[in-house]
Amino acid sequence: MTPYRENAARVDRRKRRFNKEHAKARNVVEKTFGAPKRRFWVLYNVTRIEPPKLQKLIEACVLLYNIGIFLGVRPGPIA
């Protein structure tokens, strides 16, 4: 979904509120994907990976990330 343009949001209170809620939701999504992305550098360059393989890669990284949280593992320095 795309937020309303600034001109439209200035006039209509509902559109302004939608834009505000949209920004909050986008922030949550960016934080959710940002944490595993910082730990697994392979996620920075995914443009050449076919979608079915990319889905499995993301699922594996998120699973490993969550296991790390559960076990209290902190990421080490990048070699």
PyMOL Python script that loads the backbone (N, CA, C, O; Angstrom):
from pymol import cmd

cmd.read_pdbstr("""\
ATOM      1  N   MET A   1       0.838  -1.169   0.000  1.00  0.00           N
ATOM      2  CA  MET A   1       0.000   0.000   0.000  1.00  0.00           C
ATOM      3  C   MET A   1       0.887   1.237   0.000  1.00  0.00           C
ATOM      4  O   MET A   1       2.000   1.232   0.526  1.00  0.00           O
ATOM      5  N   THR A   2       0.378   2.261  -0.586  1.00  0.00           N
ATOM      6  CA  THR A   2       1.114   3.513  -0.709  1.00  0.00           C
ATOM      7  C   THR A   2       0.422   4.597   0.104  1.00  0.00           C
ATOM      8  O   THR A   2      -0.805   4.693   0.090  1.00  0.00           O
ATOM      9  N   PRO A   3       1.193   5.411   0.811  1.00  0.00           N
ATOM     10  CA  PRO A   3       0.556   6.511   1.542  1.00  0.00           C
ATOM     11  C   PRO A   3       0.023   7.566   0.582  1.00  0.00           C
ATOM     12  O   PRO A   3       0.428   7.639  -0.578  1.00  0.00           O
ATOM     13  N   TYR A   4      -0.885   8.371   1.087  1.00  0.00           N
ATOM     14  CA  TYR A   4      -1.420   9.471   0.279  1.00  0.00           C
ATOM     15  C   TYR A   4      -0.346  10.532   0.095  1.00  0.00           C
ATOM     16  O   TYR A   4       0.547  10.692   0.928  1.00  0.00           O
ATOM     17  N   ARG A   5      -0.453  11.244  -1.001  1.00  0.00           N
ATOM     18  CA  ARG A   5       0.487  12.341  -1.231  1.00  0.00           C
ATOM     19  C   ARG A   5       0.269  13.416  -0.181  1.00  0.00           C
ATOM     20  O   ARG A   5      -0.815  13.545   0.388  1.00  0.00           O
ATOM     21  N   GLU A   6       1.306  14.173   0.059  1.00  0.00           N
ATOM     22  CA  GLU A   6       1.270  15.179   1.122  1.00  0.00           C
ATOM     23  C   GLU A   6       0.146  16.190   0.916  1.00  0.00           C
ATOM     24  O   GLU A   6      -0.506  16.588   1.882  1.00  0.00           O
ATOM     25  N   ASN A   7      -0.088  16.609  -0.316  1.00  0.00           N
ATOM     26  CA  ASN A   7      -1.147  17.591  -0.589  1.00  0.00           C
ATOM     27  C   ASN A   7      -2.518  17.058  -0.183  1.00  0.00           C
ATOM     28  O   ASN A   7      -3.309  17.778   0.428  1.00  0.00           O
ATOM     29  N   ALA A   8      -2.799  15.806  -0.517  1.00  0.00           N
ATOM     30  CA  ALA A   8      -4.092  15.209  -0.178  1.00  0.00           C
ATOM     31  C   ALA A   8      -4.226  15.031   1.329  1.00  0.00           C
ATOM     32  O   ALA A   8      -5.308  15.217   1.885  1.00  0.00           O
ATOM     33  N   ALA A   9      -3.135  14.673   1.985  1.00  0.00           N
ATOM     34  CA  ALA A   9      -3.176  14.425   3.426  1.00  0.00           C
ATOM     35  C   ALA A   9      -3.367  15.714   4.220  1.00  0.00           C
ATOM     36  O   ALA A   9      -3.926  15.689   5.316  1.00  0.00           O
ATOM     37  N   ARG A  10      -2.916  16.817   3.686  1.00  0.00           N
ATOM     38  CA  ARG A  10      -3.096  18.091   4.388  1.00  0.00           C
ATOM     39  C   ARG A  10      -4.569  18.456   4.500  1.00  0.00           C
ATOM     40  O   ARG A  10      -5.004  19.009   5.510  1.00  0.00           O
ATOM     41  N   VAL A  11      -5.323  18.148   3.471  1.00  0.00           N
ATOM     42  CA  VAL A  11      -6.729  18.553   3.406  1.00  0.00           C
ATOM     43  C   VAL A  11      -7.630  17.604   4.189  1.00  0.00           C
ATOM     44  O   VAL A  11      -8.534  18.048   4.897  1.00  0.00           O
ATOM     45  N   ASP A  12      -7.393  16.325   4.069  1.00  0.00           N
ATOM     46  CA  ASP A  12      -8.303  15.317   4.629  1.00  0.00           C
ATOM     47  C   ASP A  12      -7.704  14.704   5.898  1.00  0.00           C
ATOM     48  O   ASP A  12      -6.623  14.116   5.859  1.00  0.00           O
ATOM     49  N   ARG A  13      -8.404  14.844   7.006  1.00  0.00           N
ATOM     50  CA  ARG A  13      -7.939  14.330   8.298  1.00  0.00           C
ATOM     51  C   ARG A  13      -7.789  12.808   8.268  1.00  0.00           C
ATOM     52  O   ARG A  13      -6.853  12.266   8.857  1.00  0.00           O
ATOM     53  N   ARG A  14      -8.704  12.117   7.584  1.00  0.00           N
ATOM     54  CA  ARG A  14      -8.629  10.649   7.513  1.00  0.00           C
ATOM     55  C   ARG A  14      -7.388  10.195   6.745  1.00  0.00           C
ATOM     56  O   ARG A  14      -6.744   9.212   7.114  1.00  0.00           O
ATOM     57  N   LYS A  15      -7.065  10.910   5.690  1.00  0.00           N
ATOM     58  CA  LYS A  15      -5.872  10.559   4.914  1.00  0.00           C
ATOM     59  C   LYS A  15      -4.604  10.831   5.721  1.00  0.00           C
ATOM     60  O   LYS A  15      -3.633  10.079   5.632  1.00  0.00           O
ATOM     61  N   ARG A  16      -4.616  11.892   6.495  1.00  0.00           N
ATOM     62  CA  ARG A  16      -3.472  12.216   7.345  1.00  0.00           C
ATOM     63  C   ARG A  16      -3.275  11.112   8.394  1.00  0.00           C
ATOM     64  O   ARG A  16      -2.153  10.686   8.664  1.00  0.00           O
ATOM     65  N   ARG A  17      -4.389  10.663   8.972  1.00  0.00           N
ATOM     66  CA  ARG A  17      -4.301   9.586   9.966  1.00  0.00           C
ATOM     67  C   ARG A  17      -3.824   8.284   9.322  1.00  0.00           C
ATOM     68  O   ARG A  17      -3.014   7.556   9.895  1.00  0.00           O
ATOM     69  N   PHE A  18      -4.340   8.002   8.120  1.00  0.00           N
ATOM     70  CA  PHE A  18      -3.888   6.805   7.402  1.00  0.00           C
ATOM     71  C   PHE A  18      -2.376   6.856   7.195  1.00  0.00           C
ATOM     72  O   PHE A  18      -1.682   5.868   7.432  1.00  0.00           O
ATOM     73  N   ASN A  19      -1.870   7.999   6.754  1.00  0.00           N
ATOM     74  CA  ASN A  19      -0.432   8.137   6.524  1.00  0.00           C
ATOM     75  C   ASN A  19       0.365   7.910   7.805  1.00  0.00           C
ATOM     76  O   ASN A  19       1.433   7.298   7.780  1.00  0.00           O
ATOM     77  N   LYS A  20      -0.158   8.402   8.919  1.00  0.00           N
ATOM     78  CA  LYS A  20       0.526   8.228  10.202  1.00  0.00           C
ATOM     79  C   LYS A  20       0.572   6.747  10.590  1.00  0.00           C
ATOM     80  O   LYS A  20       1.617   6.242  11.000  1.00  0.00           O
ATOM     81  N   GLU A  21      -0.556   6.061  10.460  1.00  0.00           N
ATOM     82  CA  GLU A  21      -0.610   4.633  10.794  1.00  0.00           C
ATOM     83  C   GLU A  21       0.233   3.812   9.818  1.00  0.00           C
ATOM     84  O   GLU A  21       0.873   2.836  10.209  1.00  0.00           O
ATOM     85  N   HIS A  22       0.226   4.210   8.562  1.00  0.00           N
ATOM     86  CA  HIS A  22       1.033   3.536   7.540  1.00  0.00           C
ATOM     87  C   HIS A  22       2.516   3.638   7.904  1.00  0.00           C
ATOM     88  O   HIS A  22       3.253   2.658   7.795  1.00  0.00           O
ATOM     89  N   ALA A  23       2.946   4.808   8.330  1.00  0.00           N
ATOM     90  CA  ALA A  23       4.345   5.011   8.712  1.00  0.00           C
ATOM     91  C   ALA A  23       4.716   4.144   9.913  1.00  0.00           C
ATOM     92  O   ALA A  23       5.811   3.584   9.956  1.00  0.00           O
ATOM     93  N   LYS A  24       3.817   4.029  10.886  1.00  0.00           N
ATOM     94  CA  LYS A  24       4.071   3.176  12.055  1.00  0.00           C
ATOM     95  C   LYS A  24       4.235   1.715  11.638  1.00  0.00           C
ATOM     96  O   LYS A  24       5.160   1.031  12.076  1.00  0.00           O
ATOM     97  N   ALA A  25       3.321   1.250  10.783  1.00  0.00           N
ATOM     98  CA  ALA A  25       3.372  -0.143  10.336  1.00  0.00           C
ATOM     99  C   ALA A  25       4.655  -0.410   9.548  1.00  0.00           C
ATOM    100  O   ALA A  25       5.293  -1.449   9.716  1.00  0.00           O
ATOM    101  N   ARG A  26       5.016   0.526   8.702  1.00  0.00           N
ATOM    102  CA  ARG A  26       6.234   0.352   7.909  1.00  0.00           C
ATOM    103  C   ARG A  26       7.463   0.293   8.814  1.00  0.00           C
ATOM    104  O   ARG A  26       8.393  -0.472   8.558  1.00  0.00           O
ATOM    105  N   ASN A  27       7.462   1.091   9.853  1.00  0.00           N
ATOM    106  CA  ASN A  27       8.567   1.096  10.800  1.00  0.00           C
ATOM    107  C   ASN A  27       8.707  -0.265  11.481  1.00  0.00           C
ATOM    108  O   ASN A  27       9.819  -0.765  11.651  1.00  0.00           O
ATOM    109  N   VAL A  28       7.588  -0.859  11.865  1.00  0.00           N
ATOM    110  CA  VAL A  28       7.609  -2.181  12.503  1.00  0.00           C
ATOM    111  C   VAL A  28       8.180  -3.217  11.540  1.00  0.00           C
ATOM    112  O   VAL A  28       9.014  -4.038  11.922  1.00  0.00           O
ATOM    113  N   VAL A  29       7.728  -3.173  10.294  1.00  0.00           N
ATOM    114  CA  VAL A  29       8.206  -4.132   9.293  1.00  0.00           C
ATOM    115  C   VAL A  29       9.706  -3.962   9.068  1.00  0.00           C
ATOM    116  O   VAL A  29      10.439  -4.949   9.007  1.00  0.00           O
ATOM    117  N   GLU A  30      10.162  -2.726   8.947  1.00  0.00           N
ATOM    118  CA  GLU A  30      11.591  -2.481   8.721  1.00  0.00           C
ATOM    119  C   GLU A  30      12.435  -2.968   9.892  1.00  0.00           C
ATOM    120  O   GLU A  30      13.516  -3.522   9.688  1.00  0.00           O
ATOM    121  N   LYS A  31      11.956  -2.768  11.113  1.00  0.00           N
ATOM    122  CA  LYS A  31      12.694  -3.254  12.282  1.00  0.00           C
ATOM    123  C   LYS A  31      12.695  -4.777  12.328  1.00  0.00           C
ATOM    124  O   LYS A  31      13.702  -5.392  12.678  1.00  0.00           O
ATOM    125  N   THR A  32      11.560  -5.384  11.975  1.00  0.00           N
ATOM    126  CA  THR A  32      11.443  -6.837  12.005  1.00  0.00           C
ATOM    127  C   THR A  32      12.426  -7.486  11.045  1.00  0.00           C
ATOM    128  O   THR A  32      13.065  -8.479  11.394  1.00  0.00           O
ATOM    129  N   PHE A  33      12.558  -6.943   9.846  1.00  0.00           N
ATOM    130  CA  PHE A  33      13.482  -7.517   8.873  1.00  0.00           C
ATOM    131  C   PHE A  33      14.907  -7.012   9.074  1.00  0.00           C
ATOM    132  O   PHE A  33      15.856  -7.662   8.635  1.00  0.00           O
ATOM    133  N   GLY A  34      15.070  -5.881   9.721  1.00  0.00           N
ATOM    134  CA  GLY A  34      16.398  -5.313   9.910  1.00  0.00           C
ATOM    135  C   GLY A  34      17.266  -6.104  10.864  1.00  0.00           C
ATOM    136  O   GLY A  34      18.472  -6.219  10.648  1.00  0.00           O
ATOM    137  N   ALA A  35      16.679  -6.651  11.913  1.00  0.00           N
ATOM    138  CA  ALA A  35      17.466  -7.377  12.913  1.00  0.00           C
ATOM    139  C   ALA A  35      18.119  -8.631  12.322  1.00  0.00           C
ATOM    140  O   ALA A  35      19.333  -8.786  12.458  1.00  0.00           O
ATOM    141  N   PRO A  36      17.374  -9.530  11.675  1.00  0.00           N
ATOM    142  CA  PRO A  36      18.038 -10.683  11.050  1.00  0.00           C
ATOM    143  C   PRO A  36      18.992 -10.263   9.928  1.00  0.00           C
ATOM    144  O   PRO A  36      20.014 -10.910   9.698  1.00  0.00           O
ATOM    145  N   LYS A  37      18.653  -9.193   9.245  1.00  0.00           N
ATOM    146  CA  LYS A  37      19.495  -8.735   8.140  1.00  0.00           C
ATOM    147  C   LYS A  37      20.871  -8.300   8.651  1.00  0.00           C
ATOM    148  O   LYS A  37      21.879  -8.516   7.979  1.00  0.00           O
ATOM    149  N   ARG A  38      20.912  -7.693   9.825  1.00  0.00           N
ATOM    150  CA  ARG A  38      22.195  -7.284  10.402  1.00  0.00           C
ATOM    151  C   ARG A  38      23.039  -8.497  10.800  1.00  0.00           C
ATOM    152  O   ARG A  38      24.268  -8.434  10.770  1.00  0.00           O
ATOM    153  N   ARG A  39      22.390  -9.589  11.168  1.00  0.00           N
ATOM    154  CA  ARG A  39      23.129 -10.780  11.599  1.00  0.00           C
ATOM    155  C   ARG A  39      23.540 -11.649  10.414  1.00  0.00           C
ATOM    156  O   ARG A  39      24.603 -12.270  10.442  1.00  0.00           O
ATOM    157  N   PHE A  40      22.716 -11.698   9.384  1.00  0.00           N
ATOM    158  CA  PHE A  40      22.979 -12.565   8.232  1.00  0.00           C
ATOM    159  C   PHE A  40      23.193 -11.703   6.993  1.00  0.00           C
ATOM    160  O   PHE A  40      22.238 -11.274   6.347  1.00  0.00           O
ATOM    161  N   TRP A  41      24.445 -11.460   6.677  1.00  0.00           N
ATOM    162  CA  TRP A  41      24.793 -10.552   5.589  1.00  0.00           C
ATOM    163  C   TRP A  41      24.314 -11.043   4.231  1.00  0.00           C
ATOM    164  O   TRP A  41      24.198 -10.249   3.298  1.00  0.00           O
ATOM    165  N   VAL A  42      24.037 -12.323   4.104  1.00  0.00           N
ATOM    166  CA  VAL A  42      23.545 -12.853   2.829  1.00  0.00           C
ATOM    167  C   VAL A  42      22.224 -12.183   2.437  1.00  0.00           C
ATOM    168  O   VAL A  42      21.880 -12.147   1.256  1.00  0.00           O
ATOM    169  N   LEU A  43      21.494 -11.662   3.399  1.00  0.00           N
ATOM    170  CA  LEU A  43      20.208 -11.026   3.118  1.00  0.00           C
ATOM    171  C   LEU A  43      20.352  -9.643   2.493  1.00  0.00           C
ATOM    172  O   LEU A  43      19.361  -9.062   2.050  1.00  0.00           O
ATOM    173  N   TYR A  44      21.568  -9.109   2.449  1.00  0.00           N
ATOM    174  CA  TYR A  44      21.761  -7.793   1.839  1.00  0.00           C
ATOM    175  C   TYR A  44      21.749  -7.843   0.318  1.00  0.00           C
ATOM    176  O   TYR A  44      21.435  -6.839  -0.322  1.00  0.00           O
ATOM    177  N   ASN A  45      22.079  -8.975  -0.271  1.00  0.00           N
ATOM    178  CA  ASN A  45      22.149  -9.063  -1.722  1.00  0.00           C
ATOM    179  C   ASN A  45      21.308 -10.242  -2.202  1.00  0.00           C
ATOM    180  O   ASN A  45      21.838 -11.294  -2.560  1.00  0.00           O
ATOM    181  N   VAL A  46      20.008 -10.052  -2.204  1.00  0.00           N
ATOM    182  CA  VAL A  46      19.096 -11.140  -2.557  1.00  0.00           C
ATOM    183  C   VAL A  46      18.487 -10.972  -3.942  1.00  0.00           C
ATOM    184  O   VAL A  46      17.609 -11.746  -4.324  1.00  0.00           O
ATOM    185  N   THR A  47      18.933  -9.983  -4.695  1.00  0.00           N
ATOM    186  CA  THR A  47      18.303  -9.690  -5.985  1.00  0.00           C
ATOM    187  C   THR A  47      18.521 -10.786  -7.013  1.00  0.00           C
ATOM    188  O   THR A  47      17.738 -10.904  -7.955  1.00  0.00           O
ATOM    189  N   ARG A  48      19.560 -11.588  -6.859  1.00  0.00           N
ATOM    190  CA  ARG A  48      19.855 -12.626  -7.854  1.00  0.00           C
ATOM    191  C   ARG A  48      19.335 -14.000  -7.462  1.00  0.00           C
ATOM    192  O   ARG A  48      19.576 -14.980  -8.166  1.00  0.00           O
ATOM    193  N   ILE A  49      18.635 -14.077  -6.365  1.00  0.00           N
ATOM    194  CA  ILE A  49      18.122 -15.360  -5.888  1.00  0.00           C
ATOM    195  C   ILE A  49      16.688 -15.528  -6.363  1.00  0.00           C
ATOM    196  O   ILE A  49      15.874 -14.610  -6.260  1.00  0.00           O
ATOM    197  N   GLU A  50      16.392 -16.710  -6.884  1.00  0.00           N
ATOM    198  CA  GLU A  50      15.038 -16.993  -7.364  1.00  0.00           C
ATOM    199  C   GLU A  50      14.070 -17.007  -6.183  1.00  0.00           C
ATOM    200  O   GLU A  50      14.434 -17.443  -5.090  1.00  0.00           O
ATOM    201  N   PRO A  51      12.835 -16.532  -6.394  1.00  0.00           N
ATOM    202  CA  PRO A  51      11.871 -16.412  -5.285  1.00  0.00           C
ATOM    203  C   PRO A  51      11.684 -17.658  -4.422  1.00  0.00           C
ATOM    204  O   PRO A  51      11.664 -17.531  -3.198  1.00  0.00           O
ATOM    205  N   PRO A  52      11.545 -18.874  -5.002  1.00  0.00           N
ATOM    206  CA  PRO A  52      11.376 -20.035  -4.104  1.00  0.00           C
ATOM    207  C   PRO A  52      12.589 -20.256  -3.192  1.00  0.00           C
ATOM    208  O   PRO A  52      12.435 -20.588  -2.016  1.00  0.00           O
ATOM    209  N   LYS A  53      13.791 -20.071  -3.739  1.00  0.00           N
ATOM    210  CA  LYS A  53      14.998 -20.228  -2.926  1.00  0.00           C
ATOM    211  C   LYS A  53      15.121 -19.088  -1.916  1.00  0.00           C
ATOM    212  O   LYS A  53      15.573 -19.291  -0.790  1.00  0.00           O
ATOM    213  N   LEU A  54      14.720 -17.905  -2.327  1.00  0.00           N
ATOM    214  CA  LEU A  54      14.781 -16.746  -1.440  1.00  0.00           C
ATOM    215  C   LEU A  54      13.866 -16.939  -0.236  1.00  0.00           C
ATOM    216  O   LEU A  54      14.230 -16.598   0.890  1.00  0.00           O
ATOM    217  N   GLN A  55      12.684 -17.484  -0.476  1.00  0.00           N
ATOM    218  CA  GLN A  55      11.761 -17.738   0.630  1.00  0.00           C
ATOM    219  C   GLN A  55      12.393 -18.690   1.639  1.00  0.00           C
ATOM    220  O   GLN A  55      12.320 -18.455   2.845  1.00  0.00           O
ATOM    221  N   LYS A  56      13.012 -19.760   1.153  1.00  0.00           N
ATOM    222  CA  LYS A  56      13.653 -20.720   2.057  1.00  0.00           C
ATOM    223  C   LYS A  56      14.823 -20.084   2.800  1.00  0.00           C
ATOM    224  O   LYS A  56      15.032 -20.352   3.983  1.00  0.00           O
ATOM    225  N   LEU A  57      15.586 -19.239   2.103  1.00  0.00           N
ATOM    226  CA  LEU A  57      16.713 -18.561   2.732  1.00  0.00           C
ATOM    227  C   LEU A  57      16.240 -17.652   3.863  1.00  0.00           C
ATOM    228  O   LEU A  57      16.811 -17.658   4.954  1.00  0.00           O
ATOM    229  N   ILE A  58      15.197 -16.875   3.598  1.00  0.00           N
ATOM    230  CA  ILE A  58      14.668 -15.969   4.622  1.00  0.00           C
ATOM    231  C   ILE A  58      14.130 -16.758   5.809  1.00  0.00           C
ATOM    232  O   ILE A  58      14.380 -16.406   6.962  1.00  0.00           O
ATOM    233  N   GLU A  59      13.390 -17.825   5.523  1.00  0.00           N
ATOM    234  CA  GLU A  59      12.853 -18.649   6.610  1.00  0.00           C
ATOM    235  C   GLU A  59      13.980 -19.236   7.458  1.00  0.00           C
ATOM    236  O   GLU A  59      13.884 -19.254   8.685  1.00  0.00           O
ATOM    237  N   ALA A  60      15.050 -19.716   6.813  1.00  0.00           N
ATOM    238  CA  ALA A  60      16.175 -20.296   7.547  1.00  0.00           C
ATOM    239  C   ALA A  60      16.867 -19.241   8.412  1.00  0.00           C
ATOM    240  O   ALA A  60      17.200 -19.504   9.568  1.00  0.00           O
ATOM    241  N   CYS A  61      17.081 -18.055   7.854  1.00  0.00           N
ATOM    242  CA  CYS A  61      17.742 -16.989   8.613  1.00  0.00           C
ATOM    243  C   CYS A  61      16.899 -16.550   9.805  1.00  0.00           C
ATOM    244  O   CYS A  61      17.426 -16.333  10.896  1.00  0.00           O
ATOM    245  N   VAL A  62      15.599 -16.419   9.597  1.00  0.00           N
ATOM    246  CA  VAL A  62      14.720 -16.008  10.699  1.00  0.00           C
ATOM    247  C   VAL A  62      14.670 -17.095  11.770  1.00  0.00           C
ATOM    248  O   VAL A  62      14.664 -16.794  12.964  1.00  0.00           O
ATOM    249  N   LEU A  63      14.635 -18.355  11.345  1.00  0.00           N
ATOM    250  CA  LEU A  63      14.640 -19.459  12.304  1.00  0.00           C
ATOM    251  C   LEU A  63      15.925 -19.443  13.131  1.00  0.00           C
ATOM    252  O   LEU A  63      15.879 -19.541  14.357  1.00  0.00           O
ATOM    253  N   LEU A  64      17.067 -19.321  12.462  1.00  0.00           N
ATOM    254  CA  LEU A  64      18.342 -19.266  13.182  1.00  0.00           C
ATOM    255  C   LEU A  64      18.423 -18.040  14.086  1.00  0.00           C
ATOM    256  O   LEU A  64      18.956 -18.111  15.193  1.00  0.00           O
ATOM    257  N   TYR A  65      17.899 -16.935  13.617  1.00  0.00           N
ATOM    258  CA  TYR A  65      17.881 -15.711  14.424  1.00  0.00           C
ATOM    259  C   TYR A  65      17.071 -15.930  15.705  1.00  0.00           C
ATOM    260  O   TYR A  65      17.512 -15.566  16.795  1.00  0.00           O
ATOM    261  N   ASN A  66      15.885 -16.526  15.564  1.00  0.00           N
ATOM    262  CA  ASN A  66      15.025 -16.773  16.731  1.00  0.00           C
ATOM    263  C   ASN A  66      15.642 -17.786  17.687  1.00  0.00           C
ATOM    264  O   ASN A  66      15.526 -17.641  18.904  1.00  0.00           O
ATOM    265  N   ILE A  67      16.296 -18.810  17.146  1.00  0.00           N
ATOM    266  CA  ILE A  67      16.989 -19.779  18.003  1.00  0.00           C
ATOM    267  C   ILE A  67      18.094 -19.072  18.783  1.00  0.00           C
ATOM    268  O   ILE A  67      18.295 -19.331  19.969  1.00  0.00           O
ATOM    269  N   GLY A  68      18.809 -18.177  18.099  1.00  0.00           N
ATOM    270  CA  GLY A  68      19.859 -17.407  18.770  1.00  0.00           C
ATOM    271  C   GLY A  68      19.315 -16.578  19.915  1.00  0.00           C
ATOM    272  O   GLY A  68      19.929 -16.504  20.980  1.00  0.00           O
ATOM    273  N   ILE A  69      18.161 -15.949  19.701  1.00  0.00           N
ATOM    274  CA  ILE A  69      17.528 -15.171  20.774  1.00  0.00           C
ATOM    275  C   ILE A  69      17.158 -16.093  21.936  1.00  0.00           C
ATOM    276  O   ILE A  69      17.416 -15.773  23.096  1.00  0.00           O
ATOM    277  N   PHE A  70      16.553 -17.237  21.617  1.00  0.00           N
ATOM    278  CA  PHE A  70      16.119 -18.188  22.637  1.00  0.00           C
ATOM    279  C   PHE A  70      17.302 -18.680  23.472  1.00  0.00           C
ATOM    280  O   PHE A  70      17.189 -18.829  24.689  1.00  0.00           O
ATOM    281  N   LEU A  71      18.434 -18.931  22.815  1.00  0.00           N
ATOM    282  CA  LEU A  71      19.616 -19.445  23.511  1.00  0.00           C
ATOM    283  C   LEU A  71      20.491 -18.342  24.099  1.00  0.00           C
ATOM    284  O   LEU A  71      21.472 -18.626  24.787  1.00  0.00           O
ATOM    285  N   GLY A  72      20.145 -17.102  23.832  1.00  0.00           N
ATOM    286  CA  GLY A  72      20.922 -15.985  24.357  1.00  0.00           C
ATOM    287  C   GLY A  72      22.239 -15.762  23.632  1.00  0.00           C
ATOM    288  O   GLY A  72      23.177 -15.201  24.199  1.00  0.00           O
ATOM    289  N   VAL A  73      22.314 -16.199  22.381  1.00  0.00           N
ATOM    290  CA  VAL A  73      23.539 -16.040  21.595  1.00  0.00           C
ATOM    291  C   VAL A  73      23.596 -14.629  21.033  1.00  0.00           C
ATOM    292  O   VAL A  73      22.644 -14.149  20.419  1.00  0.00           O
ATOM    293  N   ARG A  74      24.720 -13.981  21.254  1.00  0.00           N
ATOM    294  CA  ARG A  74      24.911 -12.635  20.700  1.00  0.00           C
ATOM    295  C   ARG A  74      25.788 -12.749  19.460  1.00  0.00           C
ATOM    296  O   ARG A  74      26.714 -13.559  19.418  1.00  0.00           O
ATOM    297  N   PRO A  75      25.494 -11.941  18.461  1.00  0.00           N
ATOM    298  CA  PRO A  75      26.325 -12.017  17.255  1.00  0.00           C
ATOM    299  C   PRO A  75      27.747 -11.554  17.545  1.00  0.00           C
ATOM    300  O   PRO A  75      27.967 -10.574  18.258  1.00  0.00           O
ATOM    301  N   GLY A  76      28.701 -12.275  16.982  1.00  0.00           N
ATOM    302  CA  GLY A  76      30.101 -11.914  17.163  1.00  0.00           C
ATOM    303  C   GLY A  76      30.556 -10.943  16.092  1.00  0.00           C
ATOM    304  O   GLY A  76      29.770 -10.546  15.232  1.00  0.00           O
ATOM    305  N   PRO A  77      31.821 -10.561  16.141  1.00  0.00           N
ATOM    306  CA  PRO A  77      32.341  -9.653  15.118  1.00  0.00           C
ATOM    307  C   PRO A  77      32.348 -10.323  13.753  1.00  0.00           C
ATOM    308  O   PRO A  77      32.506 -11.538  13.638  1.00  0.00           O
ATOM    309  N   ILE A  78      32.176  -9.520  12.742  1.00  0.00           N
ATOM    310  CA  ILE A  78      32.153 -10.037  11.373  1.00  0.00           C
ATOM    311  C   ILE A  78      33.587 -10.238  10.916  1.00  0.00           C
ATOM    312  O   ILE A  78      34.417  -9.334  11.012  1.00  0.00           O
ATOM    313  N   ALA A  79      33.867 -11.435  10.419  1.00  0.00           N
ATOM    314  CA  ALA A  79      35.236 -11.757   9.984  1.00  0.00           C
ATOM    315  C   ALA A  79      35.494 -11.278   8.583  1.00  0.00           C
ATOM    316  O   ALA A  79      36.592 -11.465   8.059  1.00  0.00           O
TER     317      ALA A  79
END
""", "prot")
cmd.dss("prot")
cmd.show_as("cartoon", "prot")
cmd.util.cbc("prot")
cmd.orient("prot")
